[in-house]
């Protein structure tokens, strides 16, 4: 039973780690004087990172908002998982901040039943955009490719540490969705991928 729990929790701990910080700490490639045009109206002080240069200004704004909302979501999720309790407040948070709240709620209630807590939050090494679709009604989807590592994350069962594999930087593909007239992006899905 303990091995099953360890395997299930390892994937969850990896997901827990991936939005702890933004790209601000990441070194940026050297920028030559950026090209400006009437279409972009960029000034030299507003240099666009190379990984965002293929996006329109609207797509860059949506990406930035989605990254910020995912970071906020991840911090709150880490606090909920550390408490290890399926509270009405946790359920409300999932309903408001995810498009698939039932899966997050089910995972939390299962962890509570098994006495599992996930303590700590790992580090995001970098975040890059995936596919971005913006609708004319204000909604849309933003894909994020988040490379992170779950260093500093501890899994407890009934207060006892559960051995975890050595943390390895891993890509998580996150899909964020924004419904028309909503102020924030919701988590639609998180899929753990290969090493990054």
C-alpha positions in Angstrom: 0.0 0.0 0.0 2.8 2.4 0.9 4.4 1.8 -2.5 1.2 2.7 -4.3 0.8 5.8 -2.3 4.5 6.7 -3.0 4.0 6.4 -6.8 0.8 8.4 -6.8 2.2 11.1 -4.7 5.4 11.4 -6.7 3.5 12.7 -9.7 1.5 15.0 -7.5 4.6 16.4 -5.8 6.1 17.1 -9.2 3.0 19.1 -10.2 3.1 21.0 -6.9 6.5 22.3 -7.7 6.2 24.0 -10.9 5.0 27.6 -10.5 6.9 28.7 -7.5 8.7 31.6 -9.2 8.6 33.4 -12.5 11.1 33.8 -15.3 12.5 37.0 -13.8 15.5 35.0 -12.4 16.3 33.5 -15.7 19.1 35.0 -17.7 17.9 36.5 -21.0 19.9 36.2 -24.2 21.8 39.3 -25.2 19.5 41.7 -27.2 20.7 43.8 -30.0 18.8 46.9 -30.6 15.3 45.6 -31.1 13.5 46.3 -34.3 10.5 48.5 -33.9 7.6 49.0 -36.3 4.3 50.9 -36.3 2.6 47.5 -35.6 4.5 46.8 -32.4 5.5 50.2 -31.2 8.2 48.6 -29.0 10.9 50.8 -27.5 14.4 49.6 -26.7 13.5 49.4 -23.0 10.6 47.1 -23.8 12.6 44.4 -25.4 10.6 41.2 -26.1 12.3 38.0 -25.1 13.2 35.8 -28.0 10.7 33.1 -27.0 7.8 35.6 -27.1 8.8 37.4 -30.4 6.5 35.3 -32.5 3.4 36.3 -30.5 1.2 39.3 -31.0 1.0 41.9 -28.2 -2.4 40.5 -27.3 -1.0 37.0 -27.1 1.9 38.2 -25.0 -0.5 39.9 -22.6 -2.6 36.7 -22.4 0.5 34.6 -21.8 1.8 36.9 -19.0 -1.6 36.9 -17.3 -1.9 33.1 -17.6 1.6 32.6 -16.1 0.7 34.9 -13.2 -2.6 33.2 -12.6 -0.9 29.7 -12.7 1.7 30.9 -10.2 -1.1 32.2 -7.9 -3.0 28.9 -8.3 0.1 26.8 -7.6 0.9 28.7 -4.4 -2.6 28.3 -3.1 -2.7 24.6 -4.1 0.6 24.1 -2.2 -1.0 25.6 0.9 -4.1 23.4 0.5 -2.0 20.2 0.0 0.2 21.1 3.0 -2.9 21.3 5.2 -4.1 18.0 3.7 -7.8 18.8 4.5 -10.8 18.8 2.1 -12.4 21.9 3.4 -15.3 23.9 1.9 -12.8 26.7 1.2 -10.6 24.3 -0.7 -13.5 23.1 -2.8 -14.6 26.7 -3.5 -11.0 27.5 -4.6 -11.0 24.6 -7.0 -14.4 25.6 -8.4 -13.2 29.2 -9.0 -9.7 28.5 -10.3 -9.9 25.3 -12.3 -12.1 24.2 -15.2 -11.9 20.6 -13.9 -12.4 21.2 -10.2 -13.8 17.7 -9.6 -10.4 16.0 -10.3 -8.5 18.3 -7.9 -11.2 17.8 -5.2 -11.2 14.0 -5.6 -7.4 14.0 -5.3 -7.5 16.1 -2.2 -10.2 14.0 -0.5 -8.3 10.8 -1.3 -5.1 12.3 0.2 -7.1 13.3 3.3 -8.5 9.8 3.6 -4.9 8.4 3.4 -3.4 11.0 5.7 -1.2 12.5 3.0 0.2 16.0 3.2 2.5 17.5 0.6 4.8 20.1 2.3 6.7 22.7 0.4 6.8 23.9 -3.1 9.5 23.3 -5.7 11.0 25.7 -8.1 10.1 26.8 -11.6 13.2 26.9 -13.8 11.4 28.4 -16.9 8.0 28.8 -18.5 7.4 29.0 -22.2 4.3 29.5 -24.2 2.5 26.7 -26.0 -0.4 27.2 -28.3 -2.4 30.4 -27.7 -6.0 30.9 -28.9 -7.8 34.2 -28.2 -11.5 34.5 -28.9 -13.2 37.7 -29.9 -15.6 37.4 -26.9 -12.7 37.8 -24.4 -12.2 34.1 -23.7 -9.4 31.8 -24.9 -6.8 29.2 -24.1 -3.1 29.6 -23.3 -0.7 26.6 -23.2 2.2 26.8 -20.9 5.3 24.5 -20.9 6.6 24.7 -17.4 10.0 23.2 -16.5 10.4 22.8 -12.8 11.9 20.6 -10.1 10.3 19.5 -6.8 13.4 20.1 -4.6 12.3 20.9 -1.1 9.0 19.1 -1.4 8.3 16.5 1.3 5.4 14.0 1.3 4.0 12.9 4.6 1.6 10.0 5.4 0.2 10.1 8.9 3.0 12.5 9.8 5.8 10.2 8.6 8.0 11.0 5.6 7.3 9.0 2.5 10.5 8.3 0.5 10.4 10.0 -2.9 12.6 9.6 -6.0 15.4 12.1 -6.5 13.9 15.3 -8.0 14.5 15.7 -11.7 13.6 18.8 -13.7 10.4 17.9 -15.6 8.2 19.6 -18.1 4.5 20.0 -17.2 2.2 21.0 -20.0 -0.4 23.3 -18.5 -3.6 24.4 -20.4 -5.2 27.6 -19.1 -8.6 28.7 -20.1 -10.4 32.0 -19.7 -14.1 32.2 -20.0 -15.7 35.3 -21.5 -16.2 38.0 -18.8 -14.0 36.3 -16.3 -11.1 38.3 -14.8 -8.6 35.4 -14.4 -7.4 32.3 -16.3 -8.4 28.9 -14.9 -6.3 25.7 -15.0 -7.8 23.3 -17.5 -5.2 20.5 -17.3 -1.7 19.7 -16.1 0.2 16.8 -17.8 3.6 15.7 -16.6 5.9 15.1 -19.5 9.6 14.3 -20.0 12.7 15.7 -18.4 13.7 19.2 -19.3 
